[in-house]
Amino acid sequence: MGRECKVLIVDDEFITRQGISHMIMWEQEGFSIVGEASNGQEGIEMIEKYQPDIVLADIVMPVLNGIEFSMILQEKYPNIKLIILSSYDNFEYVRTTLLNGAVDYVLKPTLNPEILLRALKKACGSNTRQWEKAQELMIRHLQKNGFEKLGTFYLEQEVFFCVINYKKPDEIFLIETLKEGAEKAGKVAENLFLVLSNGFTEFSGIRDIYEKEVKQALEQKFYFADKFLIEQREYITKEAERFRYEEYAELLKKHQFSQAMVLLKDYMEYLCRCRYDAYQCKNLFKNLLYNLLMEMEKCGVKSEELRRLYFKKTDKTESAKEFLLCCREITEELDDMVSECRHNEDSRIEEMKEYIKTHYKERLELADLAEEFSFNYHYISSYFNQHMQEGFSGYLNMVRIEKSCQLLKDSSMPISAVSMEVGYSDHGYYCRIFKKLKGETPSQYRRKSRTEEGNW
């Protein structure tokens, strides 16, 4: 019989489905049951999923009856052979389904292994004869003409594909013949795909069946852009390890952008080695890039404009090679921006510090300073927290206390007046901060400094 025929059973009676599924030794006879459906609508859905060669369907079913079912099958799946199951010999019902393309019918009350097997072999036999004849013609055609006159099918996005059927013994000959032919064809028609299969049994309805295969090939083209002939075994992808999100988030939080970009770029290279789904690969890159740009915005980078530019550039890539080059170019550009921003940022921070040293007497708020010097509040707060023991307030206290030390040494102003002069309205608070930073009270500091000057 050749290859194994796939069978779908459609009947609303569970007992009937079970009886049929256990009536013969399916695999031994060259058949396999790919599924069971309890009504016609469910049967149509399972046909779309499993693409059976033969359907055994009851003529009386809920939702979608056998006649309606046979009409849909004839219209959408003319290559599938339909065998009708009937509980009574109703000629009109049977005649209608036969006109709609059913190849045989069997009566449930008289159904036995012999009758079932005969009907199945009849249905599968017609497929097999068509398949063998078509296969022989195809081999002779290839030997004589190569690709020049093979039929093609049109797919969306101006993609053409041609389906070549073969038997296992012809595989080596085909692959060697196709390698040369595919290369020539590829130079003429960039969007031509060749699908090799040893699985279909007739040429009618091939387009519907193989569109899925070609779309899968289009996805794989991302990883085989330079190849004209891709065998299905090359589609195999490896299980990808999870991205180190926690580490990436921590690097962004600390504004260690260069290290974060290395982590991002390395992971994209790893996904491409695993032949990860191209669409998901691009989406993941864009999501991680978005997080990076949002953090860089806190350093003055205009993220929205860059996001649009980089997302469009990423979406345009058509191969893994182009995609990885795009990733490298984007991260290198951003790395240069980070260096430039760091330089500008350092200058602005120094300006801010000078401003604080000049305006220390005033009531200074970090939010106001951030706005004045074009800093993101959270970023500048983080900067002071990293570089000063107690953040911005600690830095401001340090500046004020140093100024008060100068006044304590060089003037005879009362200590309460000194505290007011350097920006403290609460004298007690000033004294506590002074002792915390200098290890002694303002009066102790004044006495000691005057004693030292006197000794001098």
LINRACOR-V968421 format. One record per run of one state. SS is the DSSP state (H for helix, E for strand, C for the rest). FROM is the first residue (numbers start at 1). TO is the last residue. If there is no record, write none. Layout:
<<SS FROM TO> <SS FROM TO>>
This chain:
<<C 1 4> <E 5 10> <C 11 13> <H 14 21> <C 22 30> <E 31 37> <C 38 39> <H 40 50> <C 51 53> <E 54 58> <C 59 65> <H 66 76> <C 77 80> <E 81 86> <C 87 90> <H 91 99> <C 100 103> <E 104 107> <H 108 110> <C 111 112> <H 113 145> <C 146 152> <E 153 155> <C 156 158> <E 159 165> <C 166 167> <H 168 188> <C 189 191> <E 192 197> <C 198 205> <H 206 220> <C 221 231> <H 232 235> <C 236 244> <H 245 253> <C 254 256> <H 257 273> <C 274 277> <H 278 297> <C 298 302> <H 303 316> <C 317 319> <H 320 358> <C 359 365> <H 366 372> <C 373 376> <H 377 387> <C 388 390> <H 391 410> <C 411 414> <H 415 421> <C 422 426> <H 427 438> <C 439 441> <H 442 455> <C 456 456>>
